[in-house]
Structure formats: C-alpha cells, structure tokens
C-alpha cells in the first residue's frame, strides 16, 4: 500500500514523532511505501512534504490557539470559528495535493485529529477525509479532554466534530485502555489499543569513546549519584516529586538533571520549579543543550544523544501525574535502569498489572519509597534482578514485533 503520515510535526524527540518512526519502520519492513507531510520534517521524514501552517507553533496557528482557549480567549466565538475555517481553506489544497499526487491508498493521521494544537488542521482533515472517502487511521495520543489547558473554550461543538472526527472511512487507534473507554463513552467511537513500543530486539548501546566523558561533562564526581529526569519540563510531569526525592536521597549534594525543556506549554512551571528547588537546596540542571536526537558537534560543542544520558544514569525519575502511555518508561526498561514511577492512571491500568518492578510513588514522596530507593541503590544484584525482569516484560508486551501483529490486523480491515 501507499501510505501517508500526516502530523503537525515529524521531527525531534517528542512522543508522537518517536512513535511515528517506529510505525514507519514496521510498515516499511512489511513492504508498504511511505510518505510524510507535516509543518516540520526531519530525520526519517526528511524528504516529506512541508506545509508550514500544519505546525502548531506557526505564528498564526499559535495565535489562533490563544484566541480559542483559556481565560483570556476571544469572547467573540464566531470570529474564532471564522478564522479557523479561513486557515483550514488555506491548507486544504496543499493537503489534498499531497494525498492525490502520491496516489495514497491510506493516510495515518498522527494526533492531528486528537489534540487541538492546530485547530484548522483538524477541521481541514475532517473535510478532506469526508470528501475523498480515503481510508484513514487516526492515531490518538492525547485527547483535548485530557488536557486542562483546553477545558476552557467556546468552541465545544467544533471540537466534538473534528477532534476526533467520526467518519466511516476512519479506523481509530488509542494508546491505552482508559482513552479507549473514554472515547467510546464520550463520542460512541470504537478504537483499537496499540500501546507505545520499543525495539527491544536491538542490542543496547554501550559506553564508548564518545560518551565516556558524559558524567564529567555534567560536573559529576565518579561516585556521585546521577539522577535523570528524561522528560520535558511541563506540569503534568510532576518534577517537584523528583526534586524532593533527590533531596532526601542525597542531602549533601542533591542534583537532578532534566533532558528536555518545554517549548510549547510556557515557562511558568519551570520558573516555579526553580524557586522550589532553591528553597530546598536542590540543584536542578537543564541539559537540553547537551542532548540531541543524534550525536553531533555544534560549533565545536559536543552534543550527546539521549541514549548516552541513560547509559550513565544511576536512577531514572518518572513522577508523572498523567501520561498517554510513557515513552521514557519503556526507554528506562530497555536500558535496564532502576526507575521511580508515580502511579499515574495509565500506568495503573495497563502497565503495573503486567508485573513490572519499579519504585512507586502515590502522588507524593513517602518514607517507604526513600528507604526502598536507598536499599536498591546499595544492592546492584537486586537492581539487576528487577531490571532483567522488566526487560523481559517489555519484550513480551511492548516490542516492535507486537506492533507488527497489531498493524497487520488493523490493515486487514481495509482490504
């Protein structure tokens, strides 16, 4: 089949872009021909069709989101809706051309019919899919009703029409059982659950001549505790729990290293975190300038990959309040790292029952979790037992082989 991926962005290390890469790899190995279209394309999608207004950060699209959502939204709802449809008209022709010129048999819409970061794109796609009757997989990562910032709006009818659209040619994919149940309850839409996956068959990278100085580059002593928070700095990541954790684990020199900053949800939470960390005497360090999708040198400045950071970490923190699934969790499992996990809803529903072994939080850092972390950090053999078990469970439930089976069954629906 000739399959086209459509998204706001197919670039970088955000969860959607990472999952598209895995889907693309599996579909390509199955013999399908792939095409890409987004507001930004790089890496595996570097040859894709770029339509600038598809990107959620494009100036006019971002401004429109500010008009549509929040306490300071535009009071004139008709004005907002008119603007949405005007921009949708602008991107309709290039999107239709992408589908027709590549003679696509199927499109896979990645989150653009799910979360309204680009309102005109969702509206435009709904119209094009209805117009062309093209077979479509709508891959849903984050629904608007799961994000606080989209709760205050005056365009609920529009959201319930296009996010997601309910059309006969669309098959819907959710990434967890909670989202599946809520989509059915709210919209009467059936979906298939395909969780996030990881390539557990690939041998893990190792410490080598390039990354052997990573800890030194962070200013860590050889025997100093390296605690890694491999996420963006956004409120739902619960990073304040990680700050308290490192303070209680290493009171003499508490340090927390965060791999990604936040580019799309503002800096207020980051500023609040810094103030909290300062009060607690914790050094919180953003290392996003040191971490890239791939190893490289930028103006003689050495850039490491995210994998290099995982290799050196002693403890990975993942105290999220909410996640659609949890890419970083699977990454830590793959690298066989001891991990602290807050019991967010999807973890409780879809991951914890499988038998994974993590240090668990229940919304706050308690004495039991601190004692457990201290014992494990001083018992490498026990950590090895835990992480080996986690790796086997990851292979069984969240591997590319599992993805291939699920995609094969899904595509059979269109034959």
Long-range contacts (C-beta under 8 A, 24 or more apart in sequence): 1-32, 1-33, 1-105, 1-106, 1-411, 1-414, 2-32, 2-33, 2-35, 2-102, 2-103, 2-104, 2-105, 2-106, 3-27, 3-32, 3-33, 3-34, 3-35, 3-104, 3-105, 3-106, 3-107, 3-108, 4-34, 4-35, 4-36, 4-37, 4-98, 4-99, 4-102, 4-104, 4-106, 4-107, 4-108, 5-34, 5-35, 5-36, 5-37, 5-38, 5-45, 5-48, 5-107, 5-108, 5-110, 6-37, 6-38, 6-54, 6-95, 6-98, 6-107, 6-108, 6-109, 6-110, 6-112, 6-125, 7-37, 7-38, 7-54, 7-109, 7-110, 7-111, 7-112, 8-38, 8-39, 8-54, 8-55, 8-56, 8-111, 8-112, 8-117, 8-118, 8-121, 9-38, 9-39, 9-40, 9-55, 9-56, 10-36, 10-38, 10-40, 10-41, 10-42, 10-43, 10-44, 10-45, 10-48, 10-110, 11-38, 11-40, 11-41, 11-42, 11-43, 11-45, 12-42, 12-293, 13-260, 13-293, 13-306, 15-141, 15-196, 15-324, 15-325, 15-327, 16-110, 16-111, 16-141, 17-43, 18-327, 19-110, 19-139, 19-141, 19-196, 19-197, 19-327, 20-44, 20-45, 20-110, 22-197, 22-198, 22-199, 22-400, 22-403, 23-108, 23-139, 23-403, 23-407, 25-400, 26-400, 26-403, 26-404, 26-407, 27-407, 29-404, 30-404, 30-407, 30-408, 35-98, 35-102, 35-104, 37-95, 37-98, 39-118, 42-293, 43-293, 49-94, 49-98, 51-91, 51-94, 51-95, 51-98, 53-87, 53-90, 53-91, 53-120, 53-121, 54-91, 54-112, 54-118, 54-121, 55-118, 56-117, 56-118, 56-264, 57-263, 57-264, 60-87, 61-87, 61-118, 61-119, 61-120, 61-121, 64-119, 64-120, 65-116, 65-117, 65-118, 65-119, 68-116, 68-119, 68-153, 68-154, 68-155, 69-116, 69-149, 69-150, 69-152, 69-153, 70-149, 70-152, 71-152, 73-152, 73-153, 73-154, 75-154, 77-154, 77-155, 80-154, 80-155, 81-155, 81-158, 84-119, 84-120, 84-123, 84-155, 84-158, 85-120, 85-123, 86-120, 87-119, 87-120, 88-120, 88-121, 88-123, 88-124, 88-127, 89-124, 90-120, 91-120, 91-121, 91-124, 92-124, 92-127, 92-128, 95-124, 95-125, 95-128, 96-128, 96-132, 99-128, 99-132, 99-134, 104-134, 105-135, 105-414, 106-134, 106-135, 106-136, 106-137, 106-411, 106-414, 107-134, 107-135, 107-136, 107-137, 108-136, 108-137, 108-139, 109-136, 109-137, 109-138, 109-139, 110-139, 110-141, 111-139, 111-140, 111-141, 111-142, 113-138, 113-140, 113-162, 113-163, 113-164, 113-165, 113-170, 114-138, 114-139, 114-140, 114-141, 114-142, 114-143, 114-144, 114-163, 114-164, 115-141, 115-142, 115-143, 115-144, 115-147, 115-150, 115-163, 116-144, 116-150, 116-159, 116-163, 117-264, 119-155, 119-158, 122-162, 122-163, 122-165, 123-158, 123-161, 123-162, 125-162, 125-165, 126-161, 126-162, 126-165, 126-167, 129-165, 129-167, 129-169, 129-170, 130-165, 130-167, 133-169, 134-169, 135-169, 135-171, 135-414, 136-167, 136-169, 136-170, 136-171, 137-170, 137-171, 137-172, 137-173, 137-410, 138-164, 138-165, 138-170, 138-171, 138-172, 138-173, 139-173, 139-175, 139-194, 140-164, 140-172, 140-173, 140-174, 140-175, 140-179, 140-183, 140-191, 141-175, 141-324, 142-324, 143-179, 143-182, 143-183, 145-182, 145-186, 146-179, 146-322, 146-324, 149-265, 160-187, 164-189, 171-410, 171-413, 171-414, 173-410, 175-324, 175-325, 176-324, 176-325, 176-346, 176-349, 176-350, 177-349, 177-350, 178-345, 178-346, 178-349, 178-350, 179-324, 192-406, 192-409, 192-410, 194-403, 194-406, 194-407, 194-410, 195-325, 195-350, 195-397, 195-398, 196-325, 196-326, 196-327, 196-330, 196-398, 197-330, 197-398, 197-399, 197-400, 197-402, 197-403, 198-330, 198-331, 198-333, 198-334, 198-394, 198-398, 198-399, 198-400, 199-399, 199-400, 200-334, 200-391, 200-394, 200-395, 200-398, 200-399, 200-400, 201-395, 201-399, 201-400, 201-401, 204-334, 204-335, 204-336, 205-307, 205-308, 205-311, 206-311, 207-311, 207-312, 210-295, 210-304, 210-308, 211-295, 211-304, 211-305, 211-308, 211-311, 211-312, 214-304, 214-308, 214-309, 214-311, 214-312, 215-312, 217-290, 217-302, 217-304, 218-257, 218-285, 218-287, 218-290, 220-255, 224-253, 224-255, 225-249, 225-250, 225-255, 225-314, 225-315, 225-377, 226-257, 226-312, 226-313, 226-314, 226-315, 227-255, 227-256, 227-257, 227-313, 227-314, 227-315, 227-316, 227-317, 228-257, 228-259, 228-309, 228-310, 228-313, 228-315, 228-316, 228-317, 229-256, 229-257, 229-258, 229-259, 229-316, 229-317, 229-318, 230-259, 230-260, 230-306, 230-309, 230-310, 230-316, 230-318, 230-328, 230-331, 230-332, 231-258, 231-259, 231-260, 231-318, 231-320, 231-328, 232-260, 232-261, 232-262, 232-265, 233-258, 233-260, 233-261, 233-262, 233-269, 233-270, 233-273, 233-286, 234-262, 234-265, 234-269, 235-265, 235-269, 235-321, 236-320, 236-321, 236-322, 236-323, 237-319, 237-320, 237-321, 238-319, 238-320, 238-321, 238-342, 239-273, 239-284, 239-317, 239-319, 240-273, 240-276, 240-319, 241-317, 241-319, 241-342, 241-361, 241-364, 241-365, 242-317, 242-319, 242-340, 243-273, 243-276, 243-277, 243-280, 243-282, 243-284, 244-280, 244-365, 245-317, 245-319, 245-340, 245-365, 245-369, 245-370, 245-373, 246-282, 246-317, 247-280, 247-281, 247-282, 248-365, 248-370, 249-315, 249-370, 249-373, 249-374, 249-377, 253-283, 254-280, 254-281, 254-282, 254-283, 255-282, 255-283, 255-284, 255-285, 256-282, 256-283, 256-284, 256-285, 256-317, 257-285, 257-287, 257-309, 258-284, 258-285, 258-286, 258-287, 258-288, 259-287, 259-288, 259-291, 259-306, 259-309, 260-288, 260-291, 261-286, 261-288, 306-331, 307-335, 310-335, 310-337, 311-335, 313-337, 314-338, 314-377, 315-339, 315-340, 315-373, 315-377, 316-340, 318-342, 319-361, 320-344, 321-363, 322-346, 323-347, 325-350, 326-351, 330-394, 330-398, 333-387, 333-390, 333-391, 333-393, 333-394, 334-391, 334-394, 336-384, 336-387, 336-388, 336-390, 336-391, 337-387, 338-373, 338-376, 338-377, 338-383, 338-386, 338-387, 340-369, 340-373, 354-393, 354-397, 355-389, 355-393, 356-389, 356-390, 356-393, 357-386, 357-387, 357-389, 357-390, 358-386, 358-390
